[in-house]
């Protein structure tokens, strides 16, 4: 089994949560052409013609894109330990949190991702402020539905945590630091309590460390690339 992914993208994070929790150890491959680089994606399009990460290649060579679909596949193919609640309502809540992250929080952050790849002189400050407001609004949606048992849904790990945890790191740490903005941390009590509890789960703590380390490295790469372009 192979997982094509990058550690800075939040989408592969939920797949890695599934893999870690289920004791699976695929080969991790970081394809070229993502984030702060001048490389193209090249042969990666042969693995995933959509050109995004993640993509999972099974032992028999079949490739599967899209993080949520990969999670569904891994849950079906490797049901123990389960990463979905046993009841229909709990399963719906996992899928709801993931959907709120993907369709609201991620989309709100798109202008911030775009700005992060530009020089500060080119930043559209009104667009950035609108995006930060949209991020806080999206967090409010998740606040309404998130569980209060230390995890996103119920009292144990599900793949909703893999969807939410890296997005909160971006909202609470990355975006405020980069754009000199006020952090939304603490404005939503249930989310703040969830964030404070994340480090107590070893898998979530591992995922957050991987994301933080990758973001720091990516920022260093972006600075080096900018210097090379000036030279």
Wavefront OBJ file of the C-alpha trace (Angstrom):
o trace
v 0.000 0.000 0.000
v 1.211 3.518 -0.841
v -0.090 6.907 0.294
v 0.743 9.879 -1.908
v 0.401 12.966 0.241
v 1.991 16.071 1.719
v 2.158 16.880 5.407
v 1.117 20.499 4.929
v -2.202 19.690 3.266
v -4.998 19.076 5.782
v -6.742 16.508 3.600
v -4.228 13.652 3.900
v -4.206 14.151 7.680
v -7.521 12.358 8.168
v -6.181 9.467 6.082
v -3.037 9.234 8.210
v -5.248 9.190 11.321
v -7.035 6.147 9.905
v -3.761 4.436 9.069
v -2.135 5.132 12.444
v -5.218 4.088 14.409
v -5.613 0.866 12.441
v -1.928 -0.051 12.650
v -1.358 0.176 8.889
v 2.047 1.223 7.556
v 1.898 2.132 3.867
v 4.797 3.657 2.011
v 4.468 7.447 2.327
v 5.323 9.297 -0.868
v 5.376 13.080 -1.217
v 4.864 13.817 -4.931
v 6.563 16.823 -6.543
v 4.894 20.042 -7.550
v 3.045 20.943 -4.366
v 3.347 24.099 -2.257
v 6.531 26.232 -2.339
v 8.382 24.698 -5.272
v 9.129 25.385 -8.905
v 8.680 21.708 -9.813
v 5.797 20.346 -11.822
v 3.665 17.385 -10.762
v 4.966 15.261 -13.614
v 4.288 11.542 -13.291
v 1.943 12.050 -10.346
v -0.861 12.644 -12.849
v -0.508 8.988 -13.824
v -1.364 8.060 -10.222
v -4.111 10.647 -9.792
v -5.236 12.528 -12.917
v -7.021 15.033 -10.656
v -3.559 16.106 -9.513
v -4.421 16.562 -5.841
v -3.421 14.794 -2.655
v -4.016 12.360 -1.129
v -4.160 9.275 -3.291
v -4.013 5.739 -1.912
v -2.606 2.914 -4.011
v -3.678 -0.525 -2.818
v -1.464 -3.584 -2.739
v -2.926 -4.732 -6.047
v -2.059 -1.408 -7.699
v -5.444 0.304 -7.786
v -5.362 4.041 -7.027
v -8.054 5.840 -5.034
v -8.204 9.671 -4.723
v -10.164 11.964 -2.368
v -9.566 11.825 1.375
v -13.142 11.155 2.471
v -13.510 8.295 -0.006
v -10.185 6.838 1.135
v -11.397 6.955 4.752
v -14.568 5.120 3.791
v -12.510 2.486 1.972
v -10.109 1.968 4.877
v -12.995 1.657 7.322
v -14.612 -0.986 5.134
v -11.394 -2.851 4.331
v -9.942 -2.689 7.865
v -12.897 -2.417 10.269
v -10.912 -2.948 13.498
v -10.572 -0.776 15.411
v -13.598 1.151 14.132
v -13.186 4.860 13.362
v -16.928 5.384 12.982
v -19.477 5.172 15.818
v -21.712 2.073 15.824
v -24.989 4.006 15.540
v -26.359 5.791 12.449
v -26.645 9.168 14.209
v -23.047 9.053 15.395
v -21.849 8.119 11.916
v -23.836 11.009 10.480
v -22.171 13.391 12.943
v -18.700 12.243 11.832
v -19.600 12.873 8.212
v -21.183 16.220 9.134
v -18.074 17.527 10.909
v -15.936 16.448 7.953
v -18.299 18.158 5.529
v -18.396 21.384 7.529
v -14.587 21.423 7.507
v -14.343 20.798 3.764
v -17.186 22.945 2.450
v -17.034 25.887 4.853
v -13.787 26.126 6.800
v -11.431 25.100 3.982
v -13.259 27.267 1.456
v -13.058 30.231 3.828
v -9.306 29.728 4.019
v -8.688 29.571 0.265
v -7.935 33.332 -0.045
v -5.483 32.957 2.857
v -3.729 30.048 1.147
v -3.518 32.150 -2.019
v -2.108 35.165 -0.184
v 0.466 33.035 1.628
v 2.096 32.268 -1.731
v 2.398 35.954 -2.627
v 4.741 38.690 -1.492
v 3.239 40.877 1.220
v 3.263 43.844 -1.144
v 0.711 42.045 -3.307
v -1.644 41.125 -0.491
v -5.261 42.194 -0.886
v -5.870 43.204 2.703
v -9.663 43.622 2.396
v -9.884 40.110 0.881
v -7.761 38.735 3.713
v -9.975 40.389 6.327
v -13.084 38.984 4.653
v -11.511 35.532 4.651
v -10.612 35.755 8.338
v -14.211 36.734 9.116
v -15.460 33.786 7.051
v -13.119 31.467 8.955
v -14.608 32.591 12.257
v -18.135 32.154 10.896
v -17.274 28.614 9.764
v -15.850 27.787 13.168
v -19.180 28.890 14.612
v -20.962 26.294 12.481
v -18.666 23.561 13.779
v -19.059 24.844 17.348
v -22.772 24.157 17.084
v -22.293 20.487 16.219
v -19.036 19.398 17.854
v -19.187 16.925 20.732
v -18.122 17.679 24.285
v -16.398 14.400 25.190
v -12.868 15.476 24.271
v -13.286 14.350 20.658
v -15.124 15.753 17.657
v -17.868 13.123 17.967
v -18.591 11.077 21.079
v -15.895 10.058 23.505
v -13.365 8.434 21.214
v -11.286 8.977 18.096
v -13.041 9.118 14.717
v -11.946 10.387 11.348
v -13.818 13.619 12.085
v -10.859 14.443 14.353
v -8.519 13.986 11.418
v -10.599 16.433 9.405
v -10.912 19.032 12.162
v -7.591 19.026 14.026
v -5.317 20.285 11.197
v -7.881 22.892 10.203
v -7.968 24.246 13.738
v -4.186 24.423 13.764
v -4.343 26.541 10.611
v -7.136 28.737 11.995
v -5.738 29.150 15.498
v -1.985 29.295 14.807
v -0.951 29.602 11.174
v -3.350 32.276 9.894
v -3.115 34.656 12.900
v 0.691 34.449 12.912
v 1.068 35.013 9.162
v -1.504 37.780 8.790
v -0.994 39.491 12.173
v -4.617 38.793 13.022
v -6.419 38.054 16.243
v -6.759 34.327 16.826
v -10.341 33.007 17.003
v -9.200 30.673 19.792
v -11.493 31.082 22.770
v -14.365 32.641 20.869
v -16.136 29.297 20.655
v -16.088 27.525 24.041
v -16.674 23.948 22.876
v -14.026 24.236 20.154
v -11.590 25.803 22.619
v -12.121 22.893 25.022
v -11.678 20.431 22.167
v -8.454 22.139 21.087
v -7.097 22.013 24.639
v -7.838 18.277 24.833
v -6.208 17.294 21.528
v -2.735 16.731 22.910
v -3.989 14.043 25.286
v -4.607 11.657 22.406
v -1.266 10.315 21.113
v -2.442 9.971 17.513
v -3.833 13.505 17.373
v -0.707 14.856 19.067
v 1.371 13.105 16.402
v -0.723 14.538 13.588
v -0.462 18.074 14.949
v 3.311 17.792 15.326
v 3.621 16.534 11.759
v 1.532 19.442 10.502
v 3.378 22.078 12.520
v 6.780 20.756 11.440
v 5.700 20.638 7.795
v 4.260 24.165 7.851
v 7.490 25.511 9.376
v 9.541 23.733 6.708
v 7.252 24.980 3.955
v 7.613 28.559 5.154
v 11.399 28.156 5.106
v 11.195 26.749 1.568
v 9.021 29.662 0.457
v 11.515 32.176 1.846
v 14.399 30.400 0.101
v 12.478 30.302 -3.182
v 11.722 34.022 -2.914
v 15.423 34.789 -2.303
v 16.445 32.719 -5.319
v 13.972 34.573 -7.531
v 15.382 37.924 -6.381
v 18.928 36.715 -7.057
l 1 2 3 4 5 6 7 8 9 10 11 12 13 14 15 16 17 18 19 20 21 22 23 24 25 26 27 28 29 30 31 32 33 34 35 36 37 38 39 40 41 42 43 44 45 46 47 48 49 50 51 52 53 54 55 56 57 58 59 60 61 62 63 64 65 66 67 68 69 70 71 72 73 74 75 76 77 78 79 80 81 82 83 84 85 86 87 88 89 90 91 92 93 94 95 96 97 98 99 100 101 102 103 104 105 106 107 108 109 110 111 112 113 114 115 116 117 118 119 120 121 122 123 124 125 126 127 128 129 130 131 132 133 134 135 136 137 138 139 140 141 142 143 144 145 146 147 148 149 150 151 152 153 154 155 156 157 158 159 160 161 162 163 164 165 166 167 168 169 170 171 172 173 174 175 176 177 178 179 180 181 182 183 184 185 186 187 188 189 190 191 192 193 194 195 196 197 198 199 200 201 202 203 204 205 206 207 208 209 210 211 212 213 214 215 216 217 218 219 220 221 222 223 224 225 226 227 228 229 230 231
